[in-house]
Amino acid sequence: MSVPRRVIVLGGVAAGMSAASQIRRRHPKTEVTVFERGRHISYGACGMPYNIEDPERSIEDLVVLSAEQARSKRGIDLRLRHRADEIDLDQGIVSVTDLDNELELRESFDALVIATGARAVRLPLPGFDLPGVEVLRDLGDGAAIKKLCEKEPRNAVIVGAGYIGMEMAHVLSARGLRVTVLEKLPQLLPGWHEETVAMVADVLSSHGVEYHTDVTIKAAEAGSDGRVASVVTDRGNFDADFILVAAGVRPNAELASRSGLRLGDTGAIWVNQHQQTSHPSVWAAGDCAEAYHRILRRNTWIPLGTTANKQGRIAGANVVGAGQRFRGIVGTAGFVVFDLEVARTGIGEKQAKEEGFDPVTATIRQRSRAHGYPGGVPVQVHLVADRETGLLLGAELAGTEGAALRVNTLATALAAHMTVADLQNLDLVYAPPFASVWDPVLVAANQLIKKVGS
Ligand SMILES: Cc1cc2nc3c(=O)[nH]c(=O)nc-3n(C[C@H](O)[C@H](O)[C@H](O)COP(=O)(O)OP(=O)(O)OC[C@H]3O[C@@H](n4cnc5c(N)ncnc54)[C@H](O)[C@@H]3O)c2cc1C
C-alpha cells in the first residue's frame, strides 16, 4: 500500500484529532487537513458535568489542544467552522462549507477519516425549543448550561435517567437547583441490574432528587417571560425553569451513508477491525462508528471516549500503513452520582438471555477495607456468567469507595474470556486500607461459582 499524500479528517474531537495526530507523528510528509464544524477541537466532553458543578472554572479548561497548537505543534491544517456536506468517493473529493465566510469548497483526498461523532437526541415535542431547554453534548452546550446556572434557576427537570442524566442530577443539585428526573422506561438506568439501580435510587432520594419512571412527556410550557416554566406529562406538570434533555445520542452517520458507505445494523458506520469502512480509502472512528464487541463477537455501538481515542489512533496509524487491529470493547463505563461510584462492564442478564446464553448471577456486598481497619463501606458487586461454560459475561459495581476502579479487574477478565473459576483464583491485592483478604470481586466469584457448571 502506498502512503497517501493528502488525508482529510472530518471532525476534530477525540477520534478525529487522535487520527490526525497519529498520521502526522508517523508520517510527517503526509498533509493532514481537519474540518471541524464547531468552534473547538480536542476537548474532554466527559469532564463537562464536573466543570459545570464548579462556577469558578472556565469551560475552556477542558480544551486539551487548541486549533493554534494543532497547527503549530503538530503541523495539522486545522479548519474550524468548516462543515463537510458531501463526499464523492469516486473522485476523492469532500464538499465543505466555510460557515463564517459562507464559502463552498471542494477538497481532494487520497485517504479520508470520518470522525463526525454523535449528537444528542432532542425531543420533537411542543415547547422543547424554548429558551431554557438544553442538551449537553459539546463545549457550546456546556458553556450555555453554565451561563444558565448563573441566572440561578430554581427547578431543573432532567429528561432521561442514563449516566449523563445521573451525573447532571448530582451537578445541578450541587448548584442549588431542585432536581426532578423523568424517565420514560420503567426504571432508572435502563439496562442496569435492579440492585445497582436501587442503590442509585436511594442516593438520589437521600439528596432530595425526585425521580419518576414510566413517564410520558407531552410538552414544555413557557412562563410570562417566554422562557420554559414547566413540563407537561401524563403524571401531571412539573415546574422547570431549566430542562436538560439527556435522552441518548445518535451517530452522525448520514454523511457517510449518503456517500454510499455501509452502515451497520446499529445505524453507525460499519468498520472492520482496522477501522476501515466499506471503501478501502476511507476509515471511520469514534462515536460515528461501530466497535467490535469481544463478548458478543460482532460489531456493536457503545459510544464512549475511551473507544473514540483508541479507534482514532488506530485509524490514523492504518491510514499510513501500520496495519493495526482494534481488539474490541467489552462495554466498560462508570460515573459518580453524589458520593456513589457506579460502574459496569460486559453484558447484563437480560441481554445475555437475548444473546442465547443461559445466564446465572450473584450479587454480594463486602466492605471496601479489611475488618477492623477504620472506615470502609460496603461495595456491591453483581456478576453475570453463562451457566454451562462458566464464562464471565458482565459485572456491575456500586459503592461510595473502591467501587468504580474495581470494574477494571472485571473488564480485563472479560477481555481474556475468563471463567468464574479463573476469576475466583485471581491473585488480587490484599492490604487492610483498601481491601479485605477476600476482595469484593472474589467474594462475588465465590458465590457465583456455586451456580455454574465449571
Ligand atoms: C456529558 C458527557 C459525559 C461523558 N462522559 C464520558 C465518560 O465519563 N467516559 C467516556 O468514555 N465517555 C464519555 N462521554 C462520551 C465521549 O465524550 C464521546 O464518546 C467522545 O467525545 C466521542 O468522540 P468523537 O471524536 O468520536 O465524537 P465527538 O466528540 O462527537 O466529536 C465529533 C466532532 O465532529 C464534528 N462534526 C460532525 N459532523 C461534521 C461535519 N459534517 N463536518 C465537520 N465536522 C463535523 C462535530 O462538530 C464534533 O465536534 C461523555 C459525553 C458527554 C457529552
The ligand as an ORCA input file, in Angstrom:
! r2SCAN-3c Opt
* xyz 0 1
  C     -21.582     14.980     29.253
  C     -20.795     13.844     28.673
  C     -20.109     12.996     29.539
  C     -19.388     11.927     29.018
  N     -18.710     11.127     29.894
  C     -17.952     10.108     29.401
  C     -17.179      9.317     30.277
  O     -17.156      9.535     31.512
  N     -16.423      8.312     29.740
  C     -16.390      8.066     28.390
  O     -15.669      7.161     27.945
  N     -17.129      8.822     27.530
  C     -17.894      9.827     27.995
  N     -18.613     10.620     27.135
  C     -18.601     10.304     25.680
  C     -17.420     10.932     24.966
  O     -17.374     12.297     25.218
  C     -17.563     10.664     23.474
  O     -17.564      9.259     23.298
  C     -16.430     11.273     22.674
  O     -16.471     12.659     22.722
  C     -16.530     10.830     21.211
  O     -15.558     11.456     20.466
  P     -15.690     11.579     18.880
  O     -14.483     12.300     18.421
  O     -15.995     10.258     18.301
  O     -17.019     12.420     18.647
  P     -17.478     13.865     19.084
  O     -16.936     14.231     20.418
  O     -18.962     13.870     18.916
  O     -16.814     14.814     18.008
  C     -17.212     14.794     16.677
  C     -16.967     16.148     16.055
  O     -17.301     16.069     14.690
  C     -17.844     17.301     14.280
  N     -18.660     17.097     13.079
  C     -19.812     16.373     12.954
  N     -20.260     16.404     11.697
  C     -19.390     17.168     10.993
  C     -19.324     17.577      9.633
  N     -20.255     17.214      8.749
  N     -18.291     18.350      9.252
  C     -17.328     18.731     10.136
  N     -17.357     18.387     11.437
  C     -18.364     17.599     11.853
  C     -18.686     17.722     15.472
  O     -18.888     19.122     15.462
  C     -17.838     17.259     16.654
  O     -17.044     18.286     17.158
  C     -19.342     11.704     27.620
  C     -20.038     12.568     26.748
  C     -20.755     13.613     27.258
  C     -21.483     14.536     26.324
*
